[in-house]
Amino acid sequence: FDRIATMAVQRALLSVLLAWTPRIAVHARSVLDVPWEARRANLIRVTRQPCDECATLEEVYKANDLVFLLFHERSLLGHHSYKGAIVAGFHEVCKNLRWSRVACGVVDIVEDKVYAEKYIDPKTAPAHIFVAEGQPVPSQEDWIKKLMAKPGDKDTMMWFLKQQLAVGWDEAGEWSQISQEVKDAGHLSRLADAHEVVIAVNLAGAQTYAVESFRAAVQELVLRGEVPATLSALMPPNG
């Protein structure tokens, strides 16, 4: 690599990795503050009720710029295959987006119908929306048709979310990702070609918990602003 991260970034990353341990919050706001298992699932329970993994809708929006939000009726899970598939697909997508910039929230319309009524007809639940900086991102009709043709399909839901991310956020639909697990040299080379700075860490042979802890620490550095979005020190004097 001819692109080298600044010592400031390296020191910040090392300090977080040395001190970081999974956290438990009394009342969650950011996806960084929920209990470890909820964070691994990338799920915040959006409700007016108090619990460790809970936050109000207002608190979620205040602490998370990008939110993938599901409205459903929890009591119906397991009793309706179509609705169950959508909910299961949502959970898979959220797990795939853990350690990213996208936080997922789940609203039970029985407990918090007032939240659902702001965006959907509760009778149409389960339904999901993508919210950027507190505002729902509009969807095109052809996107919705493709989504409804394969209810609960993870790949289709990821495609749908990327289209929404591209609306004013990231034309490639990849801006949400903070870290990736590299499987081979070709993958690493493509990342190096696509980004100005790549910090590569060799965790070969490490246990899953160690890899997840590292990615969680990286996510926390970025979302809390301890690592700058741009590294001016890497730019040439006249750049």
ZILIN-V363226 format. One record per residue. N is the residue number from 0. RES is the residue in one small letter. PHI is phi in radians with two decimals (999 if undefined). Layout:
# ZILIN-V363226
n->N res->RES phi->PHI
n->N res->RES phi->PHI
This chain:
# ZILIN-V363226
n->0 res->f phi->999
n->1 res->d phi->-1.80
n->2 res->r phi->-1.90
n->3 res->i phi->-2.05
n->4 res->a phi->-1.18
n->5 res->t phi->-1.18
n->6 res->m phi->-1.09
n->7 res->a phi->-1.10
n->8 res->v phi->-1.15
n->9 res->q phi->-1.09
n->10 res->r phi->-1.13
n->11 res->a phi->-1.12
n->12 res->l phi->-1.12
n->13 res->l phi->-1.12
n->14 res->s phi->-1.12
n->15 res->v phi->-1.21
n->16 res->l phi->-1.12
n->17 res->l phi->-1.27
n->18 res->a phi->-1.74
n->19 res->w phi->-1.33
n->20 res->t phi->-2.45
n->21 res->p phi->-0.94
n->22 res->r phi->-1.90
n->23 res->i phi->-2.13
n->24 res->a phi->-1.94
n->25 res->v phi->-1.21
n->26 res->h phi->-2.49
n->27 res->a phi->-1.29
n->28 res->r phi->-2.16
n->29 res->s phi->-1.56
n->30 res->v phi->-1.11
n->31 res->l phi->-1.24
n->32 res->d phi->-1.80
n->33 res->v phi->-1.38
n->34 res->p phi->-0.98
n->35 res->w phi->-0.95
n->36 res->e phi->-1.14
n->37 res->a phi->-1.19
n->38 res->r phi->-1.18
n->39 res->r phi->-1.11
n->40 res->a phi->-1.45
n->41 res->n phi->1.04
n->42 res->l phi->-2.34
n->43 res->i phi->-1.95
n->44 res->r phi->-1.44
n->45 res->v phi->-1.60
n->46 res->t phi->-2.81
n->47 res->r phi->-1.52
n->48 res->q phi->-1.47
n->49 res->p phi->-1.47
n->50 res->c phi->-2.95
n->51 res->d phi->-1.08
n->52 res->e phi->-1.76
n->53 res->c phi->-1.75
n->54 res->a phi->-2.76
n->55 res->t phi->-1.29
n->56 res->l phi->-1.05
n->57 res->e phi->-1.13
n->58 res->e phi->-1.17
n->59 res->v phi->-1.10
n->60 res->y phi->-1.12
n->61 res->k phi->-1.17
n->62 res->a phi->-1.76
n->63 res->n phi->-2.30
n->64 res->d phi->-1.19
n->65 res->l phi->-2.09
n->66 res->v phi->-2.30
n->67 res->f phi->-1.79
n->68 res->l phi->-2.06
n->69 res->l phi->-1.93
n->70 res->f phi->-1.94
n->71 res->h phi->-2.70
n->72 res->e phi->-1.91
n->73 res->r phi->-1.03
n->74 res->s phi->-1.16
n->75 res->l phi->-1.60
n->76 res->l phi->-1.06
n->77 res->g phi->1.57
n->78 res->h phi->-1.94
n->79 res->h phi->-2.56
n->80 res->s phi->-1.10
n->81 res->y phi->-1.11
n->82 res->k phi->-1.17
n->83 res->g phi->-1.10
n->84 res->a phi->-1.14
n->85 res->i phi->-1.13
n->86 res->v phi->-1.12
n->87 res->a phi->-1.11
n->88 res->g phi->-1.10
n->89 res->f phi->-1.04
n->90 res->h phi->-1.10
n->91 res->e phi->-1.14
n->92 res->v phi->-1.09
n->93 res->c phi->-1.10
n->94 res->k phi->-1.12
n->95 res->n phi->-1.16
n->96 res->l phi->-1.67
n->97 res->r phi->-1.08
n->98 res->w phi->1.25
n->99 res->s phi->-1.82
n->100 res->r phi->-1.53
n->101 res->v phi->-1.66
n->102 res->a phi->-1.73
n->103 res->c phi->-1.84
n->104 res->g phi->-2.26
n->105 res->v phi->-2.17
n->106 res->v phi->-1.99
n->107 res->d phi->-1.53
n->108 res->i phi->-1.23
n->109 res->v phi->-1.27
n->110 res->e phi->-1.43
n->111 res->d phi->-2.34
n->112 res->k phi->-1.04
n->113 res->v phi->-1.07
n->114 res->y phi->-1.20
n->115 res->a phi->-1.12
n->116 res->e phi->-1.12
n->117 res->k phi->-1.24
n->118 res->y phi->-2.21
n->119 res->i phi->-2.42
n->120 res->d phi->-1.45
n->121 res->p phi->-0.89
n->122 res->k phi->-1.18
n->123 res->t phi->-1.56
n->124 res->a phi->-1.12
n->125 res->p phi->-1.38
n->126 res->a phi->-2.59
n->127 res->h phi->-2.28
n->128 res->i phi->-2.34
n->129 res->f phi->-1.96
n->130 res->v phi->-2.11
n->131 res->a phi->-2.06
n->132 res->e phi->0.90
n->133 res->g phi->1.44
n->134 res->q phi->-2.09
n->135 res->p phi->-1.12
n->136 res->v phi->-1.57
n->137 res->p phi->-1.17
n->138 res->s phi->-2.01
n->139 res->q phi->-1.44
n->140 res->e phi->-1.06
n->141 res->d phi->-1.20
n->142 res->w phi->-1.12
n->143 res->i phi->-1.11
n->144 res->k phi->-1.08
n->145 res->k phi->-1.14
n->146 res->l phi->-1.15
n->147 res->m phi->-1.25
n->148 res->a phi->-1.22
n->149 res->k phi->-2.33
n->150 res->p phi->-1.05
n->151 res->g phi->1.46
n->152 res->d phi->-1.25
n->153 res->k phi->-1.05
n->154 res->d phi->-1.11
n->155 res->t phi->-1.19
n->156 res->m phi->-1.17
n->157 res->m phi->-1.14
n->158 res->w phi->-1.07
n->159 res->f phi->-1.07
n->160 res->l phi->-1.15
n->161 res->k phi->-1.15
n->162 res->q phi->-1.09
n->163 res->q phi->-1.23
n->164 res->l phi->-1.07
n->165 res->a phi->-1.23
n->166 res->v phi->-1.40
n->167 res->g phi->1.41
n->168 res->w phi->-2.13
n->169 res->d phi->-2.68
n->170 res->e phi->-1.06
n->171 res->a phi->-1.53
n->172 res->g phi->1.25
n->173 res->e phi->-2.00
n->174 res->w phi->-1.04
n->175 res->s phi->-1.21
n->176 res->q phi->-1.38
n->177 res->i phi->-1.83
n->178 res->s phi->-2.39
n->179 res->q phi->-2.45
n->180 res->e phi->-1.53
n->181 res->v phi->-1.59
n->182 res->k phi->-1.66
n->183 res->d phi->-2.73
n->184 res->a phi->-1.12
n->185 res->g phi->-1.12
n->186 res->h phi->-1.10
n->187 res->l phi->-1.10
n->188 res->s phi->-1.12
n->189 res->r phi->-1.14
n->190 res->l phi->-1.11
n->191 res->a phi->-1.12
n->192 res->d phi->-1.27
n->193 res->a phi->-1.57
n->194 res->h phi->-2.25
n->195 res->e phi->-1.20
n->196 res->v phi->-2.30
n->197 res->v phi->-2.25
n->198 res->i phi->-1.73
n->199 res->a phi->-1.82
n->200 res->v phi->-2.14
n->201 res->n phi->-1.48
n->202 res->l phi->-2.02
n->203 res->a phi->-1.01
n->204 res->g phi->1.49
n->205 res->a phi->-1.29
n->206 res->q phi->-1.24
n->207 res->t phi->-0.97
n->208 res->y phi->-1.07
n->209 res->a phi->-1.15
n->210 res->v phi->-1.12
n->211 res->e phi->-1.16
n->212 res->s phi->-1.13
n->213 res->f phi->-1.12
n->214 res->r phi->-1.16
n->215 res->a phi->-1.14
n->216 res->a phi->-1.16
n->217 res->v phi->-1.09
n->218 res->q phi->-1.02
n->219 res->e phi->-1.15
n->220 res->l phi->-1.00
n->221 res->v phi->-1.27
n->222 res->l phi->-1.22
n->223 res->r phi->-1.53
n->224 res->g phi->1.35
n->225 res->e phi->-1.41
n->226 res->v phi->-2.05
n->227 res->p phi->-1.17
n->228 res->a phi->-1.19
n->229 res->t phi->-2.23
n->230 res->l phi->-1.97
n->231 res->s phi->-1.13
n->232 res->a phi->-1.13
n->233 res->l phi->-1.53
n->234 res->m phi->-1.39
n->235 res->p phi->-1.11
n->236 res->p phi->-0.89
n->237 res->n phi->-1.79
n->238 res->g phi->-1.47
